[in-house]
C-alpha cells in the first residue's frame, strides 16, 4: 500500500536534515523554536505557579496605572470645583442674559408706510401711518410722505418722554416700499440722533413666499 500524500510531500525535507540534527530538534520544546520572535519563550508550566501569576498581574497593573480615568469628571486634570467657580458661572450667565428691547416696527408697502413702537412685551405705545399726518390716497405711498412720517415719529417719541424709558431698541423692517429707505434716512439724519443711540439690533422681517399661492396678475396700463 502506498504512503499517504502528506508523508510523500514531507519526505524530501526530512532527508535533507542529518540524523544528528533531527535528534537535537526532537529533544527541544516546541516554544523555543520561534525564528521570528524576539521575546523569550514561556512554557505553560510557568503559569501553574500562583506566585508567578500574581507577580505578572501586579507588573501589568503598574504599567496600566497612568492610563486609568479619574474618579469623577476632570478632577484628575484640573482638580475639584470650588464655590468660587459656581459664582463665576452665575455671573457669566447673568451678563449673557438677553436685555428686554423696545421694538420699532416699519411696515413699508408700495401704497403706505406704517410705523409702530412697542414695549418689550409687544404692547403698542405709538402707531401711525402716512394717513394720520394728512396724506390722502396715492400720496400716502410716496417717499416724501414716509420721510415726514418718520420725522413725526421721532418727535413723538421725544415729546412723550420715552427716551429715558427706552434703554435698548430693535428696528424691524418689513416690506420693500419707498418708506423703507425713507425711515433709514431719518434715523441717520439729525431728526433721529436721539433715537439712533438706542438701537442695538436690526431685523428684516419681510415675508418671502416659497411656492404658495399664485400671485395676482401684473397691472397693465394703457
mmCIF file of the C-alpha atoms, coordinates in Angstrom:
data_MODEL
# 
_entry.id   MODEL 
# 
loop_
_atom_site.group_PDB 
_atom_site.id 
_atom_site.type_symbol 
_atom_site.label_atom_id 
_atom_site.label_alt_id 
_atom_site.label_comp_id 
_atom_site.label_asym_id 
_atom_site.label_entity_id 
_atom_site.label_seq_id 
_atom_site.pdbx_PDB_ins_code 
_atom_site.Cartn_x 
_atom_site.Cartn_y 
_atom_site.Cartn_z 
_atom_site.occupancy 
_atom_site.B_iso_or_equiv 
_atom_site.pdbx_formal_charge 
_atom_site.auth_seq_id 
_atom_site.auth_comp_id 
_atom_site.auth_asym_id 
_atom_site.auth_atom_id 
_atom_site.pdbx_PDB_model_num 
ATOM 1   C CA . UNK A 1 1   ? 0.000   0.000   0.000   1.00 0.00 ? 1   UNK A CA 1 
ATOM 2   C CA . UNK A 1 2   ? 1.378   3.404   -0.942  1.00 0.00 ? 2   UNK A CA 1 
ATOM 3   C CA . UNK A 1 3   ? 2.275   6.069   1.636   1.00 0.00 ? 3   UNK A CA 1 
ATOM 4   C CA . UNK A 1 4   ? -0.144  8.944   2.325   1.00 0.00 ? 4   UNK A CA 1 
ATOM 5   C CA . UNK A 1 5   ? 0.139   12.010  0.142   1.00 0.00 ? 5   UNK A CA 1 
ATOM 6   C CA . UNK A 1 6   ? 1.298   14.317  3.003   1.00 0.00 ? 6   UNK A CA 1 
ATOM 7   C CA . UNK A 1 7   ? 4.037   11.893  4.012   1.00 0.00 ? 7   UNK A CA 1 
ATOM 8   C CA . UNK A 1 8   ? 5.323   11.776  0.464   1.00 0.00 ? 8   UNK A CA 1 
ATOM 9   C CA . UNK A 1 9   ? 5.494   15.587  0.359   1.00 0.00 ? 9   UNK A CA 1 
ATOM 10  C CA . UNK A 1 10  ? 7.489   15.794  3.615   1.00 0.00 ? 10  UNK A CA 1 
ATOM 11  C CA . UNK A 1 11  ? 9.878   13.010  2.691   1.00 0.00 ? 11  UNK A CA 1 
ATOM 12  C CA . UNK A 1 12  ? 12.312  15.247  0.687   1.00 0.00 ? 12  UNK A CA 1 
ATOM 13  C CA . UNK A 1 13  ? 12.505  17.737  3.603   1.00 0.00 ? 13  UNK A CA 1 
ATOM 14  C CA . UNK A 1 14  ? 13.291  15.079  6.193   1.00 0.00 ? 14  UNK A CA 1 
ATOM 15  C CA . UNK A 1 15  ? 16.004  13.574  4.023   1.00 0.00 ? 15  UNK A CA 1 
ATOM 16  C CA . UNK A 1 16  ? 17.757  16.970  3.741   1.00 0.00 ? 16  UNK A CA 1 
ATOM 17  C CA . UNK A 1 17  ? 18.395  17.083  7.545   1.00 0.00 ? 17  UNK A CA 1 
ATOM 18  C CA . UNK A 1 18  ? 21.016  14.827  9.006   1.00 0.00 ? 18  UNK A CA 1 
ATOM 19  C CA . UNK A 1 19  ? 20.164  12.306  11.698  1.00 0.00 ? 19  UNK A CA 1 
ATOM 20  C CA . UNK A 1 20  ? 22.045  14.141  14.491  1.00 0.00 ? 20  UNK A CA 1 
ATOM 21  C CA . UNK A 1 21  ? 20.190  17.409  13.791  1.00 0.00 ? 21  UNK A CA 1 
ATOM 22  C CA . UNK A 1 22  ? 16.870  15.616  13.759  1.00 0.00 ? 22  UNK A CA 1 
ATOM 23  C CA . UNK A 1 23  ? 17.654  14.127  17.181  1.00 0.00 ? 23  UNK A CA 1 
ATOM 24  C CA . UNK A 1 24  ? 18.585  17.569  18.603  1.00 0.00 ? 24  UNK A CA 1 
ATOM 25  C CA . UNK A 1 25  ? 15.452  19.227  17.251  1.00 0.00 ? 25  UNK A CA 1 
ATOM 26  C CA . UNK A 1 26  ? 13.247  16.461  18.604  1.00 0.00 ? 26  UNK A CA 1 
ATOM 27  C CA . UNK A 1 27  ? 14.609  16.977  22.166  1.00 0.00 ? 27  UNK A CA 1 
ATOM 28  C CA . UNK A 1 28  ? 13.945  20.775  22.209  1.00 0.00 ? 28  UNK A CA 1 
ATOM 29  C CA . UNK A 1 29  ? 10.487  22.057  23.311  1.00 0.00 ? 29  UNK A CA 1 
ATOM 30  C CA . UNK A 1 30  ? 8.160   23.451  20.685  1.00 0.00 ? 30  UNK A CA 1 
ATOM 31  C CA . UNK A 1 31  ? 8.051   27.043  22.063  1.00 0.00 ? 31  UNK A CA 1 
ATOM 32  C CA . UNK A 1 32  ? 11.814  27.508  21.866  1.00 0.00 ? 32  UNK A CA 1 
ATOM 33  C CA . UNK A 1 33  ? 11.856  27.211  18.068  1.00 0.00 ? 33  UNK A CA 1 
ATOM 34  C CA . UNK A 1 34  ? 10.428  30.630  17.091  1.00 0.00 ? 34  UNK A CA 1 
ATOM 35  C CA . UNK A 1 35  ? 12.645  32.120  14.376  1.00 0.00 ? 35  UNK A CA 1 
ATOM 36  C CA . UNK A 1 36  ? 10.729  35.440  14.021  1.00 0.00 ? 36  UNK A CA 1 
ATOM 37  C CA . UNK A 1 37  ? 10.181  36.233  17.724  1.00 0.00 ? 37  UNK A CA 1 
ATOM 38  C CA . UNK A 1 38  ? 12.433  38.391  19.918  1.00 0.00 ? 38  UNK A CA 1 
ATOM 39  C CA . UNK A 1 39  ? 10.662  37.640  23.232  1.00 0.00 ? 39  UNK A CA 1 
ATOM 40  C CA . UNK A 1 40  ? 11.796  34.720  25.370  1.00 0.00 ? 40  UNK A CA 1 
ATOM 41  C CA . UNK A 1 41  ? 9.767   31.563  25.204  1.00 0.00 ? 41  UNK A CA 1 
ATOM 42  C CA . UNK A 1 42  ? 7.439   30.902  28.141  1.00 0.00 ? 42  UNK A CA 1 
ATOM 43  C CA . UNK A 1 43  ? 6.102   27.458  28.794  1.00 0.00 ? 43  UNK A CA 1 
ATOM 44  C CA . UNK A 1 44  ? 2.652   26.727  30.142  1.00 0.00 ? 44  UNK A CA 1 
ATOM 45  C CA . UNK A 1 45  ? 4.140   25.285  33.330  1.00 0.00 ? 45  UNK A CA 1 
ATOM 46  C CA . UNK A 1 46  ? 5.315   28.785  34.369  1.00 0.00 ? 46  UNK A CA 1 
ATOM 47  C CA . UNK A 1 47  ? 1.676   29.877  34.812  1.00 0.00 ? 47  UNK A CA 1 
ATOM 48  C CA . UNK A 1 48  ? 0.868   26.983  37.082  1.00 0.00 ? 48  UNK A CA 1 
ATOM 49  C CA . UNK A 1 49  ? 2.680   28.700  39.978  1.00 0.00 ? 49  UNK A CA 1 
ATOM 50  C CA . UNK A 1 50  ? 0.240   31.137  41.751  1.00 0.00 ? 50  UNK A CA 1 
ATOM 51  C CA . UNK A 1 51  ? 3.089   33.368  42.945  1.00 0.00 ? 51  UNK A CA 1 
ATOM 52  C CA . UNK A 1 52  ? 4.364   33.850  39.406  1.00 0.00 ? 52  UNK A CA 1 
ATOM 53  C CA . UNK A 1 53  ? 0.874   34.653  38.138  1.00 0.00 ? 53  UNK A CA 1 
ATOM 54  C CA . UNK A 1 54  ? 0.296   37.285  40.864  1.00 0.00 ? 54  UNK A CA 1 
ATOM 55  C CA . UNK A 1 55  ? 3.648   38.945  40.198  1.00 0.00 ? 55  UNK A CA 1 
ATOM 56  C CA . UNK A 1 56  ? 2.909   39.163  36.475  1.00 0.00 ? 56  UNK A CA 1 
ATOM 57  C CA . UNK A 1 57  ? -0.531  40.707  37.141  1.00 0.00 ? 57  UNK A CA 1 
ATOM 58  C CA . UNK A 1 58  ? 0.972   43.280  39.519  1.00 0.00 ? 58  UNK A CA 1 
ATOM 59  C CA . UNK A 1 59  ? 3.536   44.307  36.926  1.00 0.00 ? 59  UNK A CA 1 
ATOM 60  C CA . UNK A 1 60  ? 0.776   44.669  34.325  1.00 0.00 ? 60  UNK A CA 1 
ATOM 61  C CA . UNK A 1 61  ? -1.316  46.836  36.692  1.00 0.00 ? 61  UNK A CA 1 
ATOM 62  C CA . UNK A 1 62  ? 1.640   49.149  37.366  1.00 0.00 ? 62  UNK A CA 1 
ATOM 63  C CA . UNK A 1 63  ? 2.063   49.659  33.620  1.00 0.00 ? 63  UNK A CA 1 
ATOM 64  C CA . UNK A 1 64  ? -1.632  50.496  33.065  1.00 0.00 ? 64  UNK A CA 1 
ATOM 65  C CA . UNK A 1 65  ? -1.966  52.787  36.115  1.00 0.00 ? 65  UNK A CA 1 
ATOM 66  C CA . UNK A 1 66  ? -1.130  56.096  34.280  1.00 0.00 ? 66  UNK A CA 1 
ATOM 67  C CA . UNK A 1 67  ? -3.867  55.378  31.714  1.00 0.00 ? 67  UNK A CA 1 
ATOM 68  C CA . UNK A 1 68  ? -6.701  54.941  34.222  1.00 0.00 ? 68  UNK A CA 1 
ATOM 69  C CA . UNK A 1 69  ? -9.553  57.521  34.124  1.00 0.00 ? 69  UNK A CA 1 
ATOM 70  C CA . UNK A 1 70  ? -10.083 59.916  37.052  1.00 0.00 ? 70  UNK A CA 1 
ATOM 71  C CA . UNK A 1 71  ? -12.799 59.090  39.525  1.00 0.00 ? 71  UNK A CA 1 
ATOM 72  C CA . UNK A 1 72  ? -15.148 61.968  38.594  1.00 0.00 ? 72  UNK A CA 1 
ATOM 73  C CA . UNK A 1 73  ? -15.080 64.194  35.504  1.00 0.00 ? 73  UNK A CA 1 
ATOM 74  C CA . UNK A 1 74  ? -11.944 66.264  35.016  1.00 0.00 ? 74  UNK A CA 1 
ATOM 75  C CA . UNK A 1 75  ? -10.854 66.271  38.646  1.00 0.00 ? 75  UNK A CA 1 
ATOM 76  C CA . UNK A 1 76  ? -7.769  64.325  37.711  1.00 0.00 ? 76  UNK A CA 1 
ATOM 77  C CA . UNK A 1 77  ? -6.709  67.142  35.361  1.00 0.00 ? 77  UNK A CA 1 
ATOM 78  C CA . UNK A 1 78  ? -7.960  70.459  36.770  1.00 0.00 ? 78  UNK A CA 1 
ATOM 79  C CA . UNK A 1 79  ? -8.798  69.494  40.336  1.00 0.00 ? 79  UNK A CA 1 
ATOM 80  C CA . UNK A 1 80  ? -12.156 69.685  42.161  1.00 0.00 ? 80  UNK A CA 1 
ATOM 81  C CA . UNK A 1 81  ? -14.569 72.598  41.657  1.00 0.00 ? 81  UNK A CA 1 
ATOM 82  C CA . UNK A 1 82  ? -14.967 75.252  44.324  1.00 0.00 ? 82  UNK A CA 1 
ATOM 83  C CA . UNK A 1 83  ? -17.781 77.601  45.301  1.00 0.00 ? 83  UNK A CA 1 
ATOM 84  C CA . UNK A 1 84  ? -15.945 80.455  43.573  1.00 0.00 ? 84  UNK A CA 1 
ATOM 85  C CA . UNK A 1 85  ? -16.263 78.656  40.231  1.00 0.00 ? 85  UNK A CA 1 
ATOM 86  C CA . UNK A 1 86  ? -20.047 78.457  40.647  1.00 0.00 ? 86  UNK A CA 1 
ATOM 87  C CA . UNK A 1 87  ? -20.208 82.198  41.365  1.00 0.00 ? 87  UNK A CA 1 
ATOM 88  C CA . UNK A 1 88  ? -18.245 82.953  38.193  1.00 0.00 ? 88  UNK A CA 1 
ATOM 89  C CA . UNK A 1 89  ? -20.603 80.767  36.140  1.00 0.00 ? 89  UNK A CA 1 
ATOM 90  C CA . UNK A 1 90  ? -23.682 82.507  37.536  1.00 0.00 ? 90  UNK A CA 1 
ATOM 91  C CA . UNK A 1 91  ? -22.148 85.932  36.846  1.00 0.00 ? 91  UNK A CA 1 
ATOM 92  C CA . UNK A 1 92  ? -21.368 84.984  33.240  1.00 0.00 ? 92  UNK A CA 1 
ATOM 93  C CA . UNK A 1 93  ? -24.924 83.702  32.755  1.00 0.00 ? 93  UNK A CA 1 
ATOM 94  C CA . UNK A 1 94  ? -26.374 86.971  34.064  1.00 0.00 ? 94  UNK A CA 1 
ATOM 95  C CA . UNK A 1 95  ? -24.178 89.008  31.711  1.00 0.00 ? 95  UNK A CA 1 
ATOM 96  C CA . UNK A 1 96  ? -25.227 86.954  28.684  1.00 0.00 ? 96  UNK A CA 1 
ATOM 97  C CA . UNK A 1 97  ? -28.923 87.191  29.570  1.00 0.00 ? 97  UNK A CA 1 
ATOM 98  C CA . UNK A 1 98  ? -30.837 88.971  26.827  1.00 0.00 ? 98  UNK A CA 1 
ATOM 99  C CA . UNK A 1 99  ? -31.829 92.522  27.772  1.00 0.00 ? 99  UNK A CA 1 
ATOM 100 C CA . UNK A 1 100 ? -35.508 93.331  27.007  1.00 0.00 ? 100 UNK A CA 1 
ATOM 101 C CA . UNK A 1 101 ? -35.721 95.608  23.964  1.00 0.00 ? 101 UNK A CA 1 
ATOM 102 C CA . UNK A 1 102 ? -38.332 98.003  22.664  1.00 0.00 ? 102 UNK A CA 1 
ATOM 103 C CA . UNK A 1 103 ? -39.414 97.324  19.088  1.00 0.00 ? 103 UNK A CA 1 
ATOM 104 C CA . UNK A 1 104 ? -39.596 99.905  16.306  1.00 0.00 ? 104 UNK A CA 1 
ATOM 105 C CA . UNK A 1 105 ? -41.645 98.295  13.513  1.00 0.00 ? 105 UNK A CA 1 
ATOM 106 C CA . UNK A 1 106 ? -41.569 99.737  9.987   1.00 0.00 ? 106 UNK A CA 1 
ATOM 107 C CA . UNK A 1 107 ? -44.075 98.214  7.562   1.00 0.00 ? 107 UNK A CA 1 
ATOM 108 C CA . UNK A 1 108 ? -43.381 99.683  4.124   1.00 0.00 ? 108 UNK A CA 1 
ATOM 109 C CA . UNK A 1 109 ? -45.655 98.810  1.219   1.00 0.00 ? 109 UNK A CA 1 
ATOM 110 C CA . UNK A 1 110 ? -45.973 100.455 -2.173  1.00 0.00 ? 110 UNK A CA 1 
ATOM 111 C CA . UNK A 1 111 ? -49.224 102.123 -1.068  1.00 0.00 ? 111 UNK A CA 1 
ATOM 112 C CA . UNK A 1 112 ? -48.472 103.248 2.501   1.00 0.00 ? 112 UNK A CA 1 
ATOM 113 C CA . UNK A 1 113 ? -45.983 103.186 5.398   1.00 0.00 ? 113 UNK A CA 1 
ATOM 114 C CA . UNK A 1 114 ? -46.856 102.129 8.954   1.00 0.00 ? 114 UNK A CA 1 
ATOM 115 C CA . UNK A 1 115 ? -44.592 102.746 11.979  1.00 0.00 ? 115 UNK A CA 1 
ATOM 116 C CA . UNK A 1 116 ? -45.302 101.226 15.401  1.00 0.00 ? 116 UNK A CA 1 
ATOM 117 C CA . UNK A 1 117 ? -43.341 101.454 18.662  1.00 0.00 ? 117 UNK A CA 1 
ATOM 118 C CA . UNK A 1 118 ? -43.966 98.649  21.170  1.00 0.00 ? 118 UNK A CA 1 
ATOM 119 C CA . UNK A 1 119 ? -42.750 97.671  24.607  1.00 0.00 ? 119 UNK A CA 1 
ATOM 120 C CA . UNK A 1 120 ? -40.662 94.501  25.141  1.00 0.00 ? 120 UNK A CA 1 
ATOM 121 C CA . UNK A 1 121 ? -43.922 92.601  25.812  1.00 0.00 ? 121 UNK A CA 1 
ATOM 122 C CA . UNK A 1 122 ? -45.274 93.738  22.378  1.00 0.00 ? 122 UNK A CA 1 
ATOM 123 C CA . UNK A 1 123 ? -47.657 96.278  23.914  1.00 0.00 ? 123 UNK A CA 1 
ATOM 124 C CA . UNK A 1 124 ? -48.043 99.171  21.408  1.00 0.00 ? 124 UNK A CA 1 
ATOM 125 C CA . UNK A 1 125 ? -47.093 102.684 22.512  1.00 0.00 ? 125 UNK A CA 1 
ATOM 126 C CA . UNK A 1 126 ? -47.327 104.708 19.285  1.00 0.00 ? 126 UNK A CA 1 
ATOM 127 C CA . UNK A 1 127 ? -48.776 103.593 15.954  1.00 0.00 ? 127 UNK A CA 1 
ATOM 128 C CA . UNK A 1 128 ? -49.063 105.979 12.992  1.00 0.00 ? 128 UNK A CA 1 
ATOM 129 C CA . UNK A 1 129 ? -49.230 105.843 9.211   1.00 0.00 ? 129 UNK A CA 1 
ATOM 130 C CA . UNK A 1 130 ? -48.998 108.377 6.404   1.00 0.00 ? 130 UNK A CA 1 
ATOM 131 C CA . UNK A 1 131 ? -52.754 108.935 6.519   1.00 0.00 ? 131 UNK A CA 1 
ATOM 132 C CA . UNK A 1 132 ? -52.520 110.170 10.127  1.00 0.00 ? 132 UNK A CA 1 
ATOM 133 C CA . UNK A 1 133 ? -50.370 113.147 9.143   1.00 0.00 ? 133 UNK A CA 1 
ATOM 134 C CA . UNK A 1 134 ? -52.616 114.406 6.336   1.00 0.00 ? 134 UNK A CA 1 
ATOM 135 C CA . UNK A 1 135 ? -51.668 112.452 3.198   1.00 0.00 ? 135 UNK A CA 1 
ATOM 136 C CA . UNK A 1 136 ? -54.526 111.097 1.096   1.00 0.00 ? 136 UNK A CA 1 
ATOM 137 C CA . UNK A 1 137 ? -54.887 108.307 -1.449  1.00 0.00 ? 137 UNK A CA 1 
ATOM 138 C CA . UNK A 1 138 ? -51.879 107.898 -3.770  1.00 0.00 ? 138 UNK A CA 1 
ATOM 139 C CA . UNK A 1 139 ? -49.806 110.459 -1.849  1.00 0.00 ? 139 UNK A CA 1 
ATOM 140 C CA . UNK A 1 140 ? -49.505 108.005 1.050   1.00 0.00 ? 140 UNK A CA 1 
ATOM 141 C CA . UNK A 1 141 ? -47.239 105.725 -0.989  1.00 0.00 ? 141 UNK A CA 1 
ATOM 142 C CA . UNK A 1 142 ? -44.578 108.310 -1.849  1.00 0.00 ? 142 UNK A CA 1 
ATOM 143 C CA . UNK A 1 143 ? -41.084 108.734 -0.450  1.00 0.00 ? 143 UNK A CA 1 
ATOM 144 C CA . UNK A 1 144 ? -41.805 112.232 0.908   1.00 0.00 ? 144 UNK A CA 1 
ATOM 145 C CA . UNK A 1 145 ? -44.795 111.091 2.935   1.00 0.00 ? 145 UNK A CA 1 
ATOM 146 C CA . UNK A 1 146 ? -42.760 108.276 4.508   1.00 0.00 ? 146 UNK A CA 1 
ATOM 147 C CA . UNK A 1 147 ? -39.918 110.676 5.344   1.00 0.00 ? 147 UNK A CA 1 
ATOM 148 C CA . UNK A 1 148 ? -42.285 113.114 7.066   1.00 0.00 ? 148 UNK A CA 1 
ATOM 149 C CA . UNK A 1 149 ? -43.924 110.219 8.912   1.00 0.00 ? 149 UNK A CA 1 
ATOM 150 C CA . UNK A 1 150 ? -40.572 109.006 10.281  1.00 0.00 ? 150 UNK A CA 1 
ATOM 151 C CA . UNK A 1 151 ? -39.615 112.536 11.377  1.00 0.00 ? 151 UNK A CA 1 
ATOM 152 C CA . UNK A 1 152 ? -43.009 112.910 13.071  1.00 0.00 ? 152 UNK A CA 1 
ATOM 153 C CA . UNK A 1 153 ? -42.477 109.593 14.864  1.00 0.00 ? 153 UNK A CA 1 
ATOM 154 C CA . UNK A 1 154 ? -39.106 110.712 16.218  1.00 0.00 ? 154 UNK A CA 1 
ATOM 155 C CA . UNK A 1 155 ? -40.612 113.916 17.599  1.00 0.00 ? 155 UNK A CA 1 
ATOM 156 C CA . UNK A 1 156 ? -43.490 111.979 19.200  1.00 0.00 ? 156 UNK A CA 1 
ATOM 157 C CA . UNK A 1 157 ? -41.046 109.667 20.992  1.00 0.00 ? 157 UNK A CA 1 
ATOM 158 C CA . UNK A 1 158 ? -39.163 112.648 22.387  1.00 0.00 ? 158 UNK A CA 1 
ATOM 159 C CA . UNK A 1 159 ? -42.301 114.603 23.349  1.00 0.00 ? 159 UNK A CA 1 
ATOM 160 C CA . UNK A 1 160 ? -43.786 111.682 25.293  1.00 0.00 ? 160 UNK A CA 1 
ATOM 161 C CA . UNK A 1 161 ? -40.568 111.287 27.308  1.00 0.00 ? 161 UNK A CA 1 
ATOM 162 C CA . UNK A 1 162 ? -39.875 107.762 26.128  1.00 0.00 ? 162 UNK A CA 1 
ATOM 163 C CA . UNK A 1 163 ? -36.159 108.350 25.572  1.00 0.00 ? 163 UNK A CA 1 
ATOM 164 C CA . UNK A 1 164 ? -35.455 107.958 29.291  1.00 0.00 ? 164 UNK A CA 1 
ATOM 165 C CA . UNK A 1 165 ? -37.554 104.792 29.430  1.00 0.00 ? 165 UNK A CA 1 
ATOM 166 C CA . UNK A 1 166 ? -36.054 103.155 26.338  1.00 0.00 ? 166 UNK A CA 1 
ATOM 167 C CA . UNK A 1 167 ? -32.678 101.585 27.002  1.00 0.00 ? 167 UNK A CA 1 
ATOM 168 C CA . UNK A 1 168 ? -32.281 99.260  24.010  1.00 0.00 ? 168 UNK A CA 1 
ATOM 169 C CA . UNK A 1 169 ? -34.355 99.209  20.854  1.00 0.00 ? 169 UNK A CA 1 
ATOM 170 C CA . UNK A 1 170 ? -34.696 96.869  17.897  1.00 0.00 ? 170 UNK A CA 1 
ATOM 171 C CA . UNK A 1 171 ? -35.641 98.187  14.455  1.00 0.00 ? 171 UNK A CA 1 
ATOM 172 C CA . UNK A 1 172 ? -37.703 95.710  12.426  1.00 0.00 ? 172 UNK A CA 1 
ATOM 173 C CA . UNK A 1 173 ? -38.229 96.353  8.710   1.00 0.00 ? 173 UNK A CA 1 
ATOM 174 C CA . UNK A 1 174 ? -40.929 94.608  6.713   1.00 0.00 ? 174 UNK A CA 1 
ATOM 175 C CA . UNK A 1 175 ? -41.551 95.162  3.023   1.00 0.00 ? 175 UNK A CA 1 
ATOM 176 C CA . UNK A 1 176 ? -39.625 96.920  0.252   1.00 0.00 ? 176 UNK A CA 1 
ATOM 177 C CA . UNK A 1 177 ? -41.731 100.026 -0.259  1.00 0.00 ? 177 UNK A CA 1 
ATOM 178 C CA . UNK A 1 178 ? -40.343 103.578 -0.510  1.00 0.00 ? 178 UNK A CA 1 
ATOM 179 C CA . UNK A 1 179 ? -40.820 104.016 3.242   1.00 0.00 ? 179 UNK A CA 1 
ATOM 180 C CA . UNK A 1 180 ? -38.021 101.554 3.984   1.00 0.00 ? 180 UNK A CA 1 
ATOM 181 C CA . UNK A 1 181 ? -35.297 103.840 2.676   1.00 0.00 ? 181 UNK A CA 1 
ATOM 182 C CA . UNK A 1 182 ? -37.045 106.971 3.964   1.00 0.00 ? 182 UNK A CA 1 
ATOM 183 C CA . UNK A 1 183 ? -37.077 105.730 7.568   1.00 0.00 ? 183 UNK A CA 1 
ATOM 184 C CA . UNK A 1 184 ? -33.416 104.700 7.294   1.00 0.00 ? 184 UNK A CA 1 
ATOM 185 C CA . UNK A 1 185 ? -32.506 108.207 6.124   1.00 0.00 ? 185 UNK A CA 1 
ATOM 186 C CA . UNK A 1 186 ? -34.376 109.820 9.022   1.00 0.00 ? 186 UNK A CA 1 
ATOM 187 C CA . UNK A 1 187 ? -32.677 107.572 11.591  1.00 0.00 ? 187 UNK A CA 1 
ATOM 188 C CA . UNK A 1 188 ? -29.247 108.522 10.216  1.00 0.00 ? 188 UNK A CA 1 
ATOM 189 C CA . UNK A 1 189 ? -30.098 112.239 9.998   1.00 0.00 ? 189 UNK A CA 1 
ATOM 190 C CA . UNK A 1 190 ? -30.348 114.927 12.682  1.00 0.00 ? 190 UNK A CA 1 
ATOM 191 C CA . UNK A 1 191 ? -34.024 114.080 13.393  1.00 0.00 ? 191 UNK A CA 1 
ATOM 192 C CA . UNK A 1 192 ? -33.060 110.642 14.673  1.00 0.00 ? 192 UNK A CA 1 
ATOM 193 C CA . UNK A 1 193 ? -29.866 111.452 16.569  1.00 0.00 ? 193 UNK A CA 1 
ATOM 194 C CA . UNK A 1 194 ? -31.516 110.831 19.964  1.00 0.00 ? 194 UNK A CA 1 
ATOM 195 C CA . UNK A 1 195 ? -33.132 107.556 18.930  1.00 0.00 ? 195 UNK A CA 1 
ATOM 196 C CA . UNK A 1 196 ? -30.136 106.324 16.937  1.00 0.00 ? 196 UNK A CA 1 
ATOM 197 C CA . UNK A 1 197 ? -28.072 105.726 20.082  1.00 0.00 ? 197 UNK A CA 1 
ATOM 198 C CA . UNK A 1 198 ? -30.749 103.375 21.465  1.00 0.00 ? 198 UNK A CA 1 
ATOM 199 C CA . UNK A 1 199 ? -30.720 100.980 18.502  1.00 0.00 ? 199 UNK A CA 1 
ATOM 200 C CA . UNK A 1 200 ? -28.932 97.724  19.337  1.00 0.00 ? 200 UNK A CA 1 
ATOM 201 C CA . UNK A 1 201 ? -30.404 95.332  16.792  1.00 0.00 ? 201 UNK A CA 1 
ATOM 202 C CA . UNK A 1 202 ? -31.670 95.474  13.202  1.00 0.00 ? 202 UNK A CA 1 
ATOM 203 C CA . UNK A 1 203 ? -34.026 92.820  11.833  1.00 0.00 ? 203 UNK A CA 1 
ATOM 204 C CA . UNK A 1 204 ? -35.605 92.226  8.432   1.00 0.00 ? 204 UNK A CA 1 
ATOM 205 C CA . UNK A 1 205 ? -38.988 90.519  8.862   1.00 0.00 ? 205 UNK A CA 1 
ATOM 206 C CA . UNK A 1 206 ? -40.045 90.636  5.216   1.00 0.00 ? 206 UNK A CA 1 
ATOM 207 C CA . UNK A 1 207 ? -42.149 87.608  4.360   1.00 0.00 ? 207 UNK A CA 1 
ATOM 208 C CA . UNK A 1 208 ? -40.859 85.602  1.423   1.00 0.00 ? 208 UNK A CA 1 
ATOM 209 C CA . UNK A 1 209 ? -43.009 83.112  -0.446  1.00 0.00 ? 209 UNK A CA 1 
ATOM 210 C CA . UNK A 1 210 ? -41.631 79.668  -1.271  1.00 0.00 ? 210 UNK A CA 1 
ATOM 211 C CA . UNK A 1 211 ? -44.187 78.212  -3.625  1.00 0.00 ? 211 UNK A CA 1 
ATOM 212 C CA . UNK A 1 212 ? -47.514 79.078  -2.049  1.00 0.00 ? 212 UNK A CA 1 
ATOM 213 C CA . UNK A 1 213 ? -50.470 80.604  -3.886  1.00 0.00 ? 213 UNK A CA 1 
ATOM 214 C CA . UNK A 1 214 ? -50.294 82.053  -7.352  1.00 0.00 ? 214 UNK A CA 1 
ATOM 215 C CA . UNK A 1 215 ? -49.610 85.788  -7.367  1.00 0.00 ? 215 UNK A CA 1 
ATOM 216 C CA . UNK A 1 216 ? -52.145 88.176  -8.923  1.00 0.00 ? 216 UNK A CA 1 
ATOM 217 C CA . UNK A 1 217 ? -51.508 89.203  -12.482 1.00 0.00 ? 217 UNK A CA 1 
ATOM 218 C CA . UNK A 1 218 ? -49.405 92.268  -13.216 1.00 0.00 ? 218 UNK A CA 1 
ATOM 219 C CA . UNK A 1 219 ? -51.281 95.503  -13.723 1.00 0.00 ? 219 UNK A CA 1 
ATOM 220 C CA . UNK A 1 220 ? -51.002 96.796  -17.275 1.00 0.00 ? 220 UNK A CA 1 
ATOM 221 C CA . UNK A 1 221 ? -51.756 100.441 -18.008 1.00 0.00 ? 221 UNK A CA 1 
ATOM 222 C CA . UNK A 1 222 ? -52.627 101.733 -21.466 1.00 0.00 ? 222 UNK A CA 1 
# 
